[in-house]
Amino acid sequence: MYRELGIAVIDKTPEPFKVSKKNKDGVFIGRFSTPAQPDFQGTLRNGRSIVFEAKSTGKDRMTRNVLTATQMELLEIHSQLGAVCGVCANIQNDFFFIPWSIWKDMKYIYGRQYVQPEDVKEYKIRFDGAVHFLDKMLSVEAKELKRMGMGEISNSLKDRSYLKKSIFELKDGCL
């Protein structure tokens, strides 16, 4: 979706694994060989990196510890280097792109080690078969370009219905 519009190239990070046993029909038994990294990494059209983890639950909350220590460490490192970082969370039927700065400090912000949809409603994103996780960031960027008198927004962004006039705080190098 975003690649076709020239907005971002984001790839799924492959999980390294080792095959233990392979059957004749092509089915195999394997195990992960290294700690998991964040699920997705890529580059936004402005050259900025984006790194995020995707998680889903049918429960009414998502706990902070669904991310491994390695995933949290890597999100923090990328964040400190200026990447857009976060957790794309599907909680029941709602989708959110929660900035890393919020996720990592949820105990301080919410007083507990989990979030519920009402806690993170400002980070809710649209899902129509595709998860529109960059929409809020793109709308702020487009608004800022116009405010700065930078001329026309690139054709890939112009007249896109998903560029709503919403405000999304960019904080600590993250969404």
C-alpha positions as CSV (number, residue, x, y, z in Angstrom):
1,M,0.0,0.0,0.0
2,Y,2.6,2.6,1.1
3,R,5.2,1.3,-1.3
4,E,2.9,1.8,-4.3
5,L,2.3,5.4,-3.3
6,G,6.0,6.1,-2.9
7,I,5.6,6.8,0.8
8,A,7.6,4.0,2.4
9,V,9.2,0.6,1.9
10,I,8.6,-1.6,4.9
11,D,9.7,-5.2,5.0
12,K,8.8,-8.0,7.4
13,T,11.9,-9.1,9.3
14,P,12.5,-12.8,8.8
15,E,12.8,-14.9,11.9
16,P,16.0,-17.0,11.8
17,F,15.3,-20.7,12.5
18,K,17.1,-24.0,12.3
19,V,15.4,-27.0,10.8
20,S,15.6,-30.0,13.1
21,K,13.7,-32.6,11.0
22,K,12.4,-32.5,7.4
23,N,9.8,-34.9,6.2
24,K,9.5,-36.2,2.6
25,D,6.4,-34.1,2.0
26,G,8.2,-30.9,2.7
27,V,6.9,-30.4,6.2
28,F,9.6,-29.7,8.8
29,I,10.1,-29.3,12.5
30,G,12.3,-26.3,13.5
31,R,13.1,-23.9,16.2
32,F,14.0,-20.3,16.3
33,S,17.8,-19.9,16.5
34,T,18.1,-16.3,17.8
35,P,16.0,-13.9,19.8
36,A,13.3,-12.3,17.8
37,Q,13.8,-8.8,16.4
38,P,11.1,-6.3,15.8
39,D,8.7,-7.5,13.1
40,F,9.0,-4.7,10.5
41,Q,11.7,-2.4,9.4
42,G,11.9,0.1,6.6
43,T,12.5,3.5,5.2
44,L,10.0,6.4,4.9
45,R,10.2,8.6,1.8
46,N,12.1,11.3,3.7
47,G,14.9,8.8,4.5
48,R,13.9,8.3,8.1
49,S,13.9,4.7,9.3
50,I,10.8,3.0,10.8
51,V,10.9,0.0,13.1
52,F,8.0,-1.6,14.8
53,E,6.6,-4.7,16.3
54,A,3.1,-6.1,15.5
55,K,1.1,-7.8,18.2
56,S,-2.5,-9.1,18.4
57,T,-4.8,-10.2,21.2
58,G,-8.4,-11.1,21.5
59,K,-8.3,-10.0,25.2
60,D,-9.3,-6.6,26.4
61,R,-5.7,-5.6,27.1
62,M,-2.2,-6.0,25.9
63,T,0.7,-6.4,28.3
64,R,4.0,-4.8,27.9
65,N,5.8,-8.1,28.2
66,V,4.4,-9.4,24.8
67,L,7.6,-7.9,23.5
68,T,10.8,-9.8,24.2
69,A,13.8,-8.0,25.9
70,T,15.6,-8.1,22.6
71,Q,12.8,-6.5,20.7
72,M,12.5,-3.7,23.4
73,E,16.2,-3.2,23.3
74,L,16.3,-2.8,19.6
75,L,13.3,-0.5,19.5
76,E,15.0,1.7,22.0
77,I,18.3,1.8,20.1
78,H,16.5,2.6,16.8
79,S,14.5,5.3,18.6
80,Q,17.6,6.9,20.0
81,L,19.0,7.0,16.5
82,G,15.9,8.9,15.3
83,A,13.8,6.1,13.8
84,V,10.0,6.1,14.0
85,C,9.4,3.3,16.4
86,G,6.3,1.8,17.9
87,V,4.0,-1.2,18.5
88,C,1.2,-1.9,16.0
89,A,-1.3,-3.4,18.3
90,N,-4.6,-5.2,17.5
91,I,-6.6,-5.3,20.7
92,Q,-9.9,-7.2,20.1
93,N,-11.3,-5.5,17.0
94,D,-9.4,-2.2,17.3
95,F,-5.9,-1.3,15.8
96,F,-3.4,1.1,17.3
97,F,0.0,2.4,16.4
98,I,1.4,3.1,19.9
99,P,4.6,5.2,19.9
100,W,7.6,3.5,21.5
101,S,8.0,6.3,23.9
102,I,4.5,5.5,25.2
103,W,4.8,1.7,25.2
104,K,8.1,1.6,27.0
105,D,6.8,4.0,29.8
106,M,3.3,2.5,30.1
107,K,3.9,1.7,33.8
108,Y,4.7,5.3,34.5
109,I,1.9,6.7,32.2
110,Y,-0.9,4.3,33.0
111,G,0.2,3.0,36.4
112,R,0.3,-0.6,35.1
113,Q,2.1,-2.9,32.7
114,Y,-0.7,-3.2,30.2
115,V,-2.9,-1.0,28.0
116,Q,-6.5,-1.2,27.1
117,P,-8.2,0.4,24.1
118,E,-9.5,3.4,26.0
119,D,-6.0,4.1,27.3
120,V,-4.5,4.4,23.8
121,K,-7.6,5.7,21.8
122,E,-5.6,8.7,20.5
123,Y,-3.3,6.2,18.7
124,K,-6.2,4.3,17.0
125,I,-5.7,3.7,13.3
126,R,-7.9,2.6,10.5
127,F,-8.3,-1.0,9.4
128,D,-10.1,-1.9,6.2
129,G,-8.4,-5.1,5.4
130,A,-5.1,-3.2,5.5
131,V,-3.7,-1.6,8.7
132,H,-3.2,2.2,8.0
133,F,-0.4,2.7,10.6
134,L,1.2,5.7,8.9
135,D,-1.9,7.8,8.3
136,K,-1.6,10.1,11.3
137,M,2.1,10.7,10.8
138,L,1.5,11.5,7.2
139,S,-1.3,13.9,7.8
140,V,0.9,15.9,10.3
141,E,3.7,15.9,7.9
142,A,1.5,17.2,5.0
143,K,0.1,19.9,7.3
144,E,3.6,20.9,8.4
145,L,4.8,21.2,4.8
146,K,1.9,23.4,3.9
147,R,2.4,25.6,7.0
148,M,6.1,26.0,6.1
149,G,5.2,27.1,2.6
150,M,7.1,24.2,1.0
151,G,4.9,24.2,-2.0
152,E,2.9,21.4,-3.4
153,I,2.9,18.0,-1.6
154,S,4.2,15.2,-3.8
155,N,1.7,13.6,-6.1
156,S,1.9,10.4,-4.1
157,L,0.4,12.3,-1.1
158,K,-2.0,14.7,-2.8
159,D,-5.7,14.0,-2.6
160,R,-5.4,10.8,-0.6
161,S,-8.5,10.2,1.4
162,Y,-6.5,8.7,4.2
163,L,-4.7,12.0,4.9
164,K,-7.1,13.3,7.5
165,K,-6.6,16.5,9.4
166,S,-5.6,14.8,12.6
167,I,-2.9,15.8,15.0
168,F,-0.4,13.3,16.1
169,E,2.4,14.2,18.5
170,L,5.9,13.4,17.4
171,K,7.8,12.8,20.7
172,D,11.3,11.7,21.5
173,G,12.1,10.7,17.9
174,C,9.1,8.4,17.7
175,L,5.5,8.6,16.6
